[in-house]
Amino acid sequence: MQLKGAEILLRCLQEEGVDTVFGYPGGAVLPIYDALYDSSIRHILARHEQGVAHAADGYARATGKVGVCIATSGPGATNLVTGIATAYMDSIPMVCFTGQVGTSLIGRDAFQEADITGITLPITKHNYVVERTEDVARVVKEAFYIARTNRPGPVVVDLPKDVMEKSIEFSEGAEVNLRGYRVMKGCNLGQVIAAVELIKKAERPVIYAGGGVISSDAATELRELAEKRKIPVTTTLMGLGAFPGNNYLSLGMLGMHGTRYANYAIGEADLLIAVGVRFDDRVTGNVNTFAPHAKVIHIDIDAAEIGKNVNTHIPIVGQAKEVLQAINERLEPVAEYGEWHRTLDRWKQEFPLRYGSSRDGRLMPQHVIEKIYDLTKGEAIITTEVGQNQMWTAQYYKFKHPRSFLTSGGLGTMGFGFPAAIGAKIGCPDRLVIDIAGDGSILMNIQELATAVQYRLPIVICILNNQYLGMVRQWQSLFYGGRYSNTDMSAQPDFVKLAEAFGAIGIRVNKEEELDDALNRALQATDRPVVLDILIEREADVYPMVPPGGSLSNMLGGDDI
Amino acid sequence: MKKHTLTVTVENKPGVLTRVTTLFRRRGYNIESLAVGETENPTISRITIIVRGDDRILEQVTKQLYKLVDVIKIVDITEERSVERELVLIKVKADNNVRADIVQIVDIFRARIVDIGKNSLIIEVTGDSSKIDAMVESLRPFGIIELVRTGIVAMVRGEIK
C-alpha cells in the first residue's frame, strides 16, 4: 500500500494506542495536518506551543499514558523547549513531533529552521531526525518505547517536510532496534534480602517516597509496606499522592517547605527507605546533615541516581513496584513501633502546619486551599503553577491518590499549571480539575483560556492573587533586606473581565464570606472554564522553611504564629 | 585524581559523539583525551576517553553514559593489561647544522621522518604517553613549530574474558 510519510506517522501513532494529540500547525507540518484532517485521532489545538507541551505533559501525568505533541519547525519547535525540559526533569513520558524544513534545505538557515535535536539534546531522553520516509515507522515505535520504559522521559522526533510528503510502499510490523537500550526487569534478590533484614532491625524507620512510586504505579505496594510495618511515610513534592495524605502514617511532605515533623523524623531516623527519589537539594538541604543517623536503602529504576547525591547502604535498581513487592513478600506484619510513634505523634501535635490570621483583611491562602480540599473531599486533580501557590497546595491539600497532583517539581516552570490542567481534563473528563495559580504565573500561559473555552472544559482556575511574585518577594524579604526589586505585580489585568473576554466565567473573591459561594459556583460549571480571582493577604509567607543549603532540623517559622 | 581510560562502544551514527561529549560538559567532567573511529563492525564506533576523577566520579560518568541510548558498552580498562597508543606529528626547526642530531633522536625513539622541508622536518611518532612526552622534550630545544596528537586509543591484551 502506498502511503505518505505523514499517513504512516498517524497509523503508527494509532498502533501505539494514541487517540489524542496536542498541537499547533505551521508550514513544515502541513503534510501532518493534512493527514490529521481525515484521521480519527483527536487533535487538541492549543494557542501557543508551550501550552501544547504542558498540556501533553499534564495528560501524561494524569493518565499514565504517553503525551503526544506536534509543533512546526523553528519557532514552533523552540516554543516547546520549556515544556520538554519540564517533562524531562520530572521524568514524564512524552513524544514530541516537530516539523523540519526539507532535507535539501537543512543546514542552510532556511526559513523557520532550527536545530531542534541539537537544542533538545540535554533535555530529552533521546531524540531523532528522520531522514528517510522508510524510517518513520521504526523511529515512532522506538520513540514510544524509550519514552515509556525504564525511567520515563520526553523524546523528540524531528520530521523534515519532504519525509512526510513522500509516498512509499508501507508494510506493517516495524520493530524496535536498540542494542544500547535494555528495559530493566526484576531486581537483585540479595539486595532485597539485605533490605528486609535492615527493615526488621530498624527502630526508627522512615519511608521517603517520590515521583518514581507514581510512575511505577507502586502506590499500593508502598502502602502495603508502610501499613504492614507501621512505617511513617514522607513524600517529596513529586511523590504527593503516592501515599494517602490523610493516612495516620503520613508525615506529609519533607524538605524546604515540608512539615517540621517530617524533617525531624528524617533527622532522627535510623533507617531511610528511599523509593523513587533523587535526593534533590530542595529535599535534603545540606546533604552532610541529612538523615545523619540513618542507614539508607535506595530503590530506583535509574542506576545513575544511586549514590549521586548521598551515600547509600543498600542500593536496589529496579521498578519500585517490583522491588516493593519482593520486599513485602518477605516481611511479617508488626504492631506499632511504640516509642518511635509516640515521638512522631508528639511532634505532630507540637509542630503542626499552621498559619495566623490575615493582617490586611484579605483571605489567607492556606485557608483557601483547605476550603478547596473540603469541598472536593480530596478527590480532585489539582495542578499548580510555581512558587507560593505550589507550596501552599502541597502543604494543605491532603492528596489521597496518585496522579492527582500535577506540578512542575524539578524545573519549576511558571505557567505550567493551567495548560497541564487542560491536558488532565482532556485525559480524565470525569474528574474535577483545578489549577491553583498565582497572579504572576497565570499570565504566562493565559492564552490557553481560548483552548479551554473551545473544548468546553470546565476547569477551575483559582488565582491566589497577592499582586506580588510572592515566593521571590518572600526571599527578598528574608534574604535581601526587604528590597522588593521588580516583584510588585499590582499592575495587572482585571482577571474577571479577562476571563469573560475569553468566554470563560470570572468571579472575584474579596473576602472570606464570599469564598464558599464562589467555589461552589465554580465547581458546578459544566461547559466552560471558571477563573476565580481570590485576593489573598499580600505578604503571606510559606512556612515552615529550611533556608537554602541549611539543615532540615533547623526550620524557620510556622512554630510561633 | 586518578587517570582512567574508558573505551566506549557506540552506534556509528551522526550526532553520537556530540551526545557523549556534551554529557561530560553538562555533568562537569573534563575529558583529557578523546579518540574515535569505526571498528571492525562498520555500524559500531569506538571512543577512547581519558578522564580524571575519583571512583565516585567514574561511577557517575559510567552510569550517565549508559543512559545514552546510542551507547552500547563502556569498559574502564585502567586496571586491565592493555595497549595504549597515540600518534603525534611534530614539525621541528631543522637547519643543516642540527639535522644529524634530530635524526639520531628519531632513531632512538623509533620514530619516522615523514617530510623534509628547507628548514624543518615533520616527525611521526607512535607510542604511549610517556614515550611521546620524552620525545617531545628531546625535540623542544631545537624549536617545535607545530605539534598535533591524535588522542589515545587503547585495547585490552589477549582474548576477551
Interface residues (C-beta under 8 A of the other chain):
Chain A: T117 G118 L121 P122 K125 H126 I146 L178 R179 G180 Y181 D302 A303 A304 G307 K308
Chain B: V10 E11 G15 T18 R19 T22 R26 R56 E59 Q60 K63 Q64 Y66 K67 L68 V69 D70 V71 I72
